[in-house]
Amino acid sequence: MENLMFTPSGEQFGVFWKYLEMPEVTDVDYNGKELWITDLKKGRYRVEEEITEGFLSSFSHNISNCVNKQFNNANKILEADTKELRISILHNSVALSGISVCIRKSPTFIRNNINEMIEKKYCPEKILHLLMNCVLAKMNFVFGGEPGAGKTECAKFFMQFIPKEERVITIEDSLEIHYADINPGADTVELRISPGFTYTDAIKACLRQNPKWLMLSEARSVEVTSLLEQWSTGVNGFTTIHLDDLRKLPDRICNMMNNVNDADRMENRIYRYVNVGILIRRVEQPDGTIRRYMDQLCFYTREEGVNKVYMIMKDGEMVSEQLPEDILQKLQYAGIKEPYYCKKFRQYREEGK
């Protein structure tokens, strides 16, 4: 995927632009016949707009020119992104209903903040205290959920509590984290994968860049093996993964591996080096609005040779406050005596985080 070499405008994006400008809109999708909008509050809805073949041809031509790629019967997929937009277009030779366009927004700001998360019951306040402490204690996080649940936005929220002097390296194919923008003054290196620079290449290259944190935008395939190897060296990090239950995480990761014979050893690594699991749920309310919330929270641990999951939240409710011994030790090493009380919570709240 290539960077577009211009700043998007209403002239270039036509009818799509007025929806892309709406703060709550996350996706603009055209299926060849109808235009669909995804809104954080309103959910997904169809709008009546006249979209001509001439406009679609011009729009596709502009995008293809900007990324220096052909878009025709022989090159049926066109992908590109700007700083805040990810664009995917399918040619009408394969999209039988007509040219299909998907535009996803990735804002250079954090949508979540402490006050709104508490007011909207995103998660209990005690859980926010606990997870902020886990960041300060340099734990490894995996954010799970279905596509569109809000995994990356949740990860971005907790990333802002990393001290600015701790170097953070992000690895993405499409720009979504925007770590440097949302954490001005922080020590960060933002890597982007390409056909000649894979996720695995990027992860391995990071060790010579003195990282304290390694952020992988999404764990999708065999690169998760390299990620866990880096975490085992003392580098910490976040990643997201498509998942519907945190207890399935070990199986999900093991299924990504090429070497099935190494599955048992990989499972042990998961319980040893993944500390915190968070599952985000997206549900449509009876009035059609969308609610996102923390559905599950757990800690993974390996105690006396046995792999265990400590569930703290299930179905959006706290079910336990018991933490594994190794998690308590990590907190104590960081000077945190009360796991469910973050000394900096009030400061963060006053800063509008």
Secondary structure, 3 states (H helix, E strand, C coil): CEECCCCCCHHHHHHHHHHHCCCCEEEEEECCCCEEEEECCCEEEEECCCCCHHHHHHHHHHHHHHHCCCCCCCCCEEEEECCCEEEEEECCCCCCCCCEEEEEECCCCCCCCHHHHHHCCCCCHHHHHHHHHHHHCCCCEEEEECCCCCHHHHHHHHHCCCCCCCCEEEEECCCCCCHHHHCCCCCEEEEECECCECHHHHHHHHHHHCCCEEEECCCCCCHHHHHHHHHCCCCEEEEEEECCCHHHHHHHHHCCCCCHHHHHHHHHHHHHHCCEEEEEEEEECCCCCEEEEEEEEEEEEEECCEEEEEEEEECCEECCCCCCHHHHHHHHHCCCCCCCCCCCHHHHHHCCC
